[in-house]
Amino acid sequence: MRRAWRLWLRKEEIMPDKSKMKCNVPRREVQGGKKFVVKACQGGKEKIVRFGDANMTIKKDQPKRKKSYCARSGGIKGKSNKLSANYWSRKAWKC
């Protein structure tokens, strides 16, 4: 019983409260190995999306790197779906 209680506490610490978050507003939260978290809302659906590697910095101010990233991520499924991490990552890079 104690182990289940500990797991529940960890889940509460890791998972942000969806009801308190605004829709489609990314915020910085380094947990679970990701840098950002957003409550994505589209078509009546809500989903917590985490994106961005916590151990890396994005260098969107360097034109060559930005061009390369936008070209690579453009072919990934979900670039126009707000419920995907790729959408939010591309938005952060302003692709």
Wavefront OBJ file of the C-alpha trace (Angstrom):
o trace
v 0.000 0.000 0.000
v 2.818 2.409 0.804
v 4.424 1.931 -2.598
v 1.193 2.804 -4.388
v 0.952 5.966 -2.295
v 4.493 6.991 -3.264
v 3.777 6.415 -6.947
v 0.646 8.543 -6.678
v 2.614 11.350 -5.045
v 5.244 11.253 -7.791
v 2.584 11.388 -10.477
v 1.015 14.443 -8.830
v 4.410 16.166 -8.678
v 5.223 15.428 -12.325
v 1.840 16.034 -13.959
v 0.730 19.664 -14.126
v -2.891 20.395 -13.274
v -4.681 20.747 -16.615
v -7.555 22.709 -15.113
v -5.213 25.504 -13.945
v -3.350 25.857 -17.258
v -4.368 28.184 -20.096
v -4.893 26.664 -23.537
v -2.115 26.951 -26.111
v 0.306 28.916 -23.917
v 3.706 27.185 -23.609
v 5.552 27.558 -20.331
v 8.986 26.559 -19.156
v 8.961 23.479 -16.952
v 11.975 21.191 -16.917
v 10.549 17.830 -15.880
v 10.571 14.462 -17.531
v 13.577 15.416 -19.665
v 11.660 18.113 -21.554
v 12.065 21.885 -21.408
v 8.538 23.156 -22.100
v 4.971 22.086 -21.387
v 1.760 23.324 -22.981
v -1.911 22.495 -22.598
v -2.824 22.052 -26.264
v -6.477 22.607 -27.163
v -7.910 21.931 -30.598
v -11.373 20.863 -31.742
v -12.717 20.387 -28.211
v -9.787 18.156 -27.193
v -7.190 18.956 -24.530
v -3.783 17.351 -24.176
v -0.639 18.037 -22.158
v 2.290 18.231 -24.590
v 5.937 18.334 -23.517
v 8.616 19.336 -25.992
v 12.237 20.465 -26.198
v 15.257 18.637 -24.851
v 16.119 19.927 -21.369
v 19.831 19.395 -21.976
v 20.058 21.410 -25.205
v 19.668 25.048 -26.152
v 17.943 26.106 -29.341
v 19.969 28.378 -31.556
v 17.202 29.892 -33.636
v 19.112 33.160 -34.003
v 21.627 31.449 -36.296
v 20.086 31.401 -39.803
v 21.818 28.212 -41.024
v 20.701 26.215 -37.995
v 17.155 27.558 -38.209
v 16.918 26.712 -41.908
v 18.245 23.196 -41.260
v 15.853 22.545 -38.365
v 12.818 23.837 -40.256
v 13.685 21.653 -43.256
v 14.141 18.554 -41.063
v 11.004 19.015 -39.004
v 8.804 19.994 -41.952
v 8.441 16.389 -43.096
v 7.408 15.091 -39.673
v 3.750 14.273 -39.198
v 1.791 16.770 -37.102
v 3.300 20.085 -38.137
v -0.185 21.656 -38.371
v -1.774 19.779 -35.443
v -1.701 21.682 -32.128
v -1.864 18.376 -30.229
v 1.629 17.360 -31.441
v 5.015 18.272 -29.990
v 6.343 19.006 -33.491
v 3.839 21.876 -33.903
v 4.980 23.559 -30.697
v 8.671 22.996 -31.377
v 8.340 24.531 -34.865
v 6.441 27.441 -33.331
v 9.280 28.039 -30.862
v 11.719 28.115 -33.792
v 9.303 30.340 -35.773
v 9.328 28.023 -38.812
l 1 2 3 4 5 6 7 8 9 10 11 12 13 14 15 16 17 18 19 20 21 22 23 24 25 26 27 28 29 30 31 32 33 34 35 36 37 38 39 40 41 42 43 44 45 46 47 48 49 50 51 52 53 54 55 56 57 58 59 60 61 62 63 64 65 66 67 68 69 70 71 72 73 74 75 76 77 78 79 80 81 82 83 84 85 86 87 88 89 90 91 92 93 94 95
